[in-house]
Structure formats: structure tokens, C-alpha cells
Amino acid sequence: MTFRPSRFPGSGTLIEETRTKGRGEGRAKGRAEDILRILDLRAVDIPEAARERVNACTDLELLGTWFDRALTATNAEELFAAEV
């Protein structure tokens, strides 16, 4: 196996960490938007506090759970049900 160094000039540095963090935050923001869009398209009433909670979340695993629930939820309580 041949080792190939990264061509990114900031590899292994704060620059790379910041870039990686930014990607994660972008994915989280996109997932939150998807969740809210699904709920809006399904005409599910979501209070502003619930919208803020979804938008503030950065945990991709939790957002994935909420995304799955958004497909069938009839209210915000079902979206956030049984969180541990």
C-alpha cells in the first residue's frame, strides 16, 4: 500500500479541522431544512420553538432520527418523542 499525503496545504492543522467542522455544520443545517420542509409539505403544524430546536441541532444522528419521524409525525411531540 502506498501512502499518499494530502494535497490540501492545511492537512492536519487547525485549517483542516475548521474545514471539516464547517462541512459537518453544513450537513446538519441541510438536514434540519429537510426535516422542516417535509413537515411543511405534509401540513404538520410546528411551533416556532420546535423549529428553533431543529435548526439549532448539530447532532447528525439525532437529526437523522427526526428526519425519519418527520415522514410520519402528525405533530411536534411525535417528532421529539422518546429522546434519551
C-alpha positions in Angstrom: 0.0 0.0 0.0 1.4 3.4 -1.0 1.0 6.4 1.4 -0.2 9.5 -0.4 0.0 12.7 1.5 -2.9 15.1 1.4 -2.7 17.7 -1.3 -4.6 20.1 0.9 -2.0 22.6 2.2 -3.5 22.7 5.7 -3.6 19.0 6.2 -3.5 18.0 9.9 -3.8 21.6 11.0 -6.4 23.9 12.5 -7.4 24.9 9.0 -8.3 21.3 8.1 -10.2 20.9 11.4 -12.1 24.1 10.7 -12.9 22.9 7.2 -14.2 19.6 8.5 -16.3 21.2 11.2 -17.8 23.5 8.6 -18.8 20.6 6.5 -20.5 18.9 9.4 -22.4 22.1 10.3 -23.4 22.4 6.7 -24.8 18.8 6.7 -26.7 19.5 9.9 -28.2 22.7 8.5 -29.3 20.9 5.4 -30.8 18.1 7.3 -32.7 20.5 9.6 -34.0 22.3 6.5 -35.1 18.9 5.0 -37.0 18.0 8.2 -38.9 21.3 8.3 -39.6 21.1 4.6 -41.1 17.6 4.9 -43.3 18.8 7.8 -44.4 21.9 6.0 -45.3 19.8 2.8 -47.3 17.4 5.0 -49.1 20.4 6.6 -47.9 19.5 10.1 -48.1 22.4 12.4 -44.7 23.0 14.0 -44.5 25.7 16.7 -41.6 28.3 16.4 -39.9 26.7 19.5 -39.8 23.3 17.7 -38.4 24.9 14.5 -35.7 26.6 16.5 -34.9 23.3 18.2 -34.5 21.6 14.9 -32.4 24.4 13.4 -30.1 24.5 16.5 -29.4 20.8 16.5 -25.9 19.8 15.2 -26.1 16.1 16.0 -26.4 14.3 12.7 -27.6 11.1 14.2 -30.4 12.8 16.1 -31.3 14.8 13.0 -31.5 11.5 11.1 -33.9 10.2 13.7 -36.0 13.3 13.4 -35.9 13.1 9.6 -37.3 9.6 9.8 -40.0 10.6 12.2 -40.9 13.7 10.1 -42.2 11.3 7.4 -45.0 10.1 9.6 -45.3 12.6 12.5 -48.6 14.4 12.9 -47.2 17.0 15.4 -44.0 18.2 17.1 -44.4 15.9 20.1 -44.1 12.9 17.8 -41.0 14.3 16.2 -39.3 14.7 19.6 -40.8 11.6 21.3 -38.8 9.3 23.5 -35.5 11.2 23.2 -32.8 9.9 25.5 
